[in-house]
Amino acid sequence: MDGVLRIAIIGDYNFAYHSHNATNQALQHTEKVLDQSINYYWLNERECTEDIHHFYEGYDGIIIAPGPYQQPFYFTAIIQLLIEKEIPVLGTGECFKILVQTYFSGLGYDLNSEKIISDNLVDGNQFTGINLDRFSPEFSKLYLNRGVAEYSSSRYSILPQYSELLTQRFEIGARNQYFDPEILKLKDHNFFLFTMFCPQIISSADIPHPIFTYFVKSIRRILDIKESAS
């Protein structure tokens, strides 16, 4: 597959947010190292929900960017739809909490009466360091040649009993030093991966973050399979 990849980035782009600029740059880093042309387009969440059944069409992959979000409630419908589609999805930062809430709501839990996941434990729009631990075999390989330190402007705590329930549909790729899941990968999907931390923050031109290279390589692999089958 030698064409240009089209990737939609869903979020309220703001040039003043480091995580938003870093998302663009992480794709540029990956583009250079993999020698893969990438065109990316920012989409507002309202635009997506106005055309909820078709907004993802015409794209090869979807990134859900870190917040803050002007209207976060729109992301529930977006995530619910993308879980059921084959398009590769990468979410980072605040959308991790929305994914967890969407999952447990689907199981019938009342999020108003059961405090499954905490509010953000990081104050303001600052970044705090976390250390990854308890890697799954898949992500142990992905992190083999890099350190375990990551940075995030969002950290949420999940009660242990609910954390274990996530494994019914998700692989927990890694946990942090507080034993909370930091990487969730949907089991029955081509590629659906969410991180609580923001991997784009420490991506560089020489060493793109492996989460982003994994995402782009997966897009290429899926497109190659579809092309071979057609």
N, C-alpha and C positions, 0 to 999 in steps of 0.2 A: 504494500500500500504506500504509494509515493506522493499522494496528494496533500493538500493543506488541510489540517484539522481545524474545525470550527468548534470553539468552546464557549458556552454561555456562562457568565458569572452573575449569579443572582444576588442582589444586595443593593443598598443605597450608597453608591460610590461617592466617596468624599476624599479629595486629594489630600486633605489635612490628616487623614487617618493612616498611620504607618502600616497597619495590617492590610489596607486596601492597596496601597502602592506596592507592598511586598508581595501581594497576590499576583499582580501584573508582572513583577520582576521575576518571581519564581517560575512563571510560565516562560518568560524570556530566557532564563537560565537553562531550563529544560530543553527549550527549542534549540539552543546553541549546542548543548552537549550531545543531544540525540540526533542532531542534524535533521530536525523535523519542523517544517513550517507550521506555525500555529497562528490563527486569527482568533482573537477573543473579543467578546462583546458583553458589556454590562447590561443587565436587565433589572428593572425595578420590580419588586415583588408584586406590586399592584398590577403591573402590566401582565405578569405571568398568570395571575388569578383571573384576570378579565378574559383570558383565552386559555383556561386551565387544561383543556384536553389537547391543545395543539402547540403551546408555547415552546416546547422542547424540540419540535420537529425542525429539521434543517441543521441541527447541531450534532456533533459526534460525541460530546461529553458535556456534563454540567458541573460547575463548581458553585457551592453555596458559600458565599464569602462570610468572614466574621462580621459582627455587628459593629456599632449599634444599629438596630433596625428601627425605622420610623413606625412601621406597622407589623410587629412580629407575628401577630395572629394569622397573617396570610401564609406564613411558612408551613403551618400545619397541613393545609390543603396541598401545598406544593410537595411536601415530603410524602404525604400519603399517596399521591399520584406517582411520584418517581420510584417508590418502592415496588410498584407493580409494573414498571416499564423496564425495558432491557438496556436503556441508555446508561453508560457509566456515570457515576455520581461521586463527587468528593465534597464533603462538608467539613469546615474547620471553625473552631471557636464557638460562639454563642448558640449556633444552630444545633450543637450537640444536645443541649438541654431540651430543645423542641423535639428532636428525634426521640429522646427517652420518653417525654410526655406523650407524644403521639403513639408510641408503641404501647404504653400502659393504658392509655385511653381506649385503644383498640381491643385490649384484653378485658375491658369493662371496669377498670378501676376508676374511682371517683377522685380526681386529683385535688378537689377542694377539701375533701375530708381526710385524705391520706397524703402525708408529706413524703413523697417518694424521692424527690430530688430537691436539694436546697436552692436557695437563692445564690447569686454570685458571691463568692467569698473573697473576690478581689475588688478593692475599692477603686472607683473611677476607671479611667481609660489607661491604666498603667499595666505593665507586663511583669509577671512574676515567674520565677523559674520553678520547674518541676523536674523530677527524675523518673524516667520510665523503668519499670520493673516487671517481672513475671510475664515475659514475652511469650506469645504463642510461637510454635515452630516457624510459621510463615514469617512473622515479624522479627523473630530472632535473626533470621537470615537477612532480612532487609536492613537491620541495624548492625550487622556484623562488623562493618568497617567504620562506624561512627560512634560518637558518644551517646549517652542516654539522656543528656540534658535537653529540655525543650522550654519554650516560653509561651505564656498564655495570659490574656487579659480576662479570662473567664475560668473559674474553677468551681465545680459543683460537687457536692457530696451526695452519694446515693446510699441508702441504707443497705447493709449487706444482703439481706434476704431478697431485696428487689434486684440487686446487682446479679445475683445468681439466676434470677428469672430471665434476665436478658439473654442468657446462653441458649434459650430455646430457639431463638432465631438468629442470634448474632454470635460471631466469634469475638471474644475479647482479645484484641491483639496485644494489648499491654495495659498495665495498671500504673498508677503513680505511687509515690512513697506513702500516700495515705490509704492505699489499697482501693482507690476508686478507679473504675475503668477510664482509660484515656483514649483508647482506639476501639471502635466498634465496626465490624465488617459483617454485612448481611450475608448469611450463608447461601440462600437460594437466589442469587443474583449474579449477573455478569461481573459487576463491580459496583459496590455501594459501600463506601468507606467514610466514616466520620471520626474526626479527632477533636478532643476537647481543647487541646493546645493548638497553636498556630504554627505549623511547620514552615510556612513561607517566611517567617521572621528571620530564621537563620539560614535560609537558602542563599547561595552565592553563585557568582558566574562560573567559578571553577568547580564548585561542588554543589550542584542543585540538591535540594532536599529529596531524599529517596522516596518520600510519600508522593511527591509530584512526578518524579520520573516513573514510579510504579503506575500512577494514574495514566500518564500519557502512553506508556508501553502497553497498558491494558487496552486502551482505546484502539491502538494500532492492531493489537492481536485480534480483538473482536471484529474489527473491520476486515482484516485479512480472512478470517473464518467466513464471514458473510460473503466476501467476494469469491472465495473458493467454492462456496455452495451455490452461487448463482450461475 
